[in-house]
Amino acid sequence: MPASASSGVTAVAPGLYFSMALRYGQVIAWGTNASGQLNIPDAALSGVSAIAAGFNTAFALKNGQVIAWGDNSHGLTNVPAEAASGVAAIAAGWNHALALKNGKVIAWGTNDYGQISVPTAATSGVTAIAANGNISMALKYPQGDVIVWGDGTYGLTNVPYVSSAQAIAAGVKNCAALSHDGHVVVWGDNTYGQTNVPVAATTGVTAIAVGNAHIMALRDQTIINWGDSTFGQTNVPPDLTSNVVAIADGWTHSLAIVGTLARVYWQAPNGVVAEWTVGRTGVPQFSRVLASPSSEWQLKAVGDFNGDGIEDFFWQRSSDGMMAIWMMNLDGTVRYAQSIFAVGDWELKAFASADNTGSFQMYFQKPDGTAAYWDVSPDAGPQAVVLGQMNNWKLRTAVNINKSASSKVYWQRPDGLTVSWWPPATVGQVNTWILRAAADMDGDGVADLLWQNSNGDVAMWFMKANGTPARVYNWGNAGVWRLCGAASARGINVQP
């Protein structure tokens, strides 16, 4: 495994005898190079949001366009024109590929088992796709409908009942789905006990993956493995007993990302701060209560101030605008606390974490609508930039995904119209919903959005690269708790 995959990885994809990883929008590949699948094209060296690996063909998704390289004996690198823009997700089987565009599945490659003969049910309303071997899968969420087509040798196209499926995974001899309550359902071949789901995987599971004849499930950031172990696939390494945030299964090997789940931070009127974790399925779980100052201090922003990969807290006192920063430890304790200075009626609105140069931005707005930000760099120090009088526009939040050169700043009008800079784009009209935070909640390199209504209801939007919602989750009512920040899912390294 290359050293470049030892940090910052957000996605992995195992092929036959090669593997792929995505790091800060750049594709990394290692293993056999029999068909040139390791010869990454220049287009896949930046700005990539998703990856997929076939038998000996590699795929990447960049700005809605599918890029393919490697083996073309089945026409896989001849990406259809329809998949040249607007694509939201990709998947690959042995010798066929899938793309998801506007709820419709696009397929190309070999069709010896009908795996690219997309059924009518998968031509609209699809929210997720999966492929492996000679099988294709599609999911319609929130209905929970699972659609399977292709090789029916092991009964894979005979989908059993799944209660409101929220995730799917395709294998060679098995398929799996994850029910709304975290119960794994497996069907197909049972030579190695693959369909005998262990008790530990009947509740609380947040992710699934299927290989040739072995199954993986992720629960409480630990791996549950069962099925064929001819090549040691079910022998989980000792350093993968905790902090696993993503899993993937190949023909004879498995991959996992060790890191941290996305986190959401809340504050109650008495000043107490709580943390939730959120997996890639969008289901939040209470994590812990954190230290907090007195109730006159409000948690205004969350971000990595010192570049150590741990989110720090930014506070502001309501009486005089005094700001303070808490640099945090991984266990949620305070490493260092420092008051900065009072800024009067300027309200701290957002913090955008350091980019590759070590700089960051802090955003402010006054009650009269005047907005400004501090641009802080290691060389020049802080520089104040006044954006001007923004009239009725409220600065809501800012985020820097994948350590890019510029931050994305979100604004909202009283009628709910929400826009982002930069580049300028309209997010949508949300009426009484207030945008509270933006972070990469599922590790796909795209900023997802968290909202809170005036009545306390909370919702999360998993976003596509084109700026439209891919999935919407309603989390219910938070009562008196104010959603005040979020931290992106973070990969530390890949473990094979």
Disulfide bonds with the S-S distance in Angstrom:
none
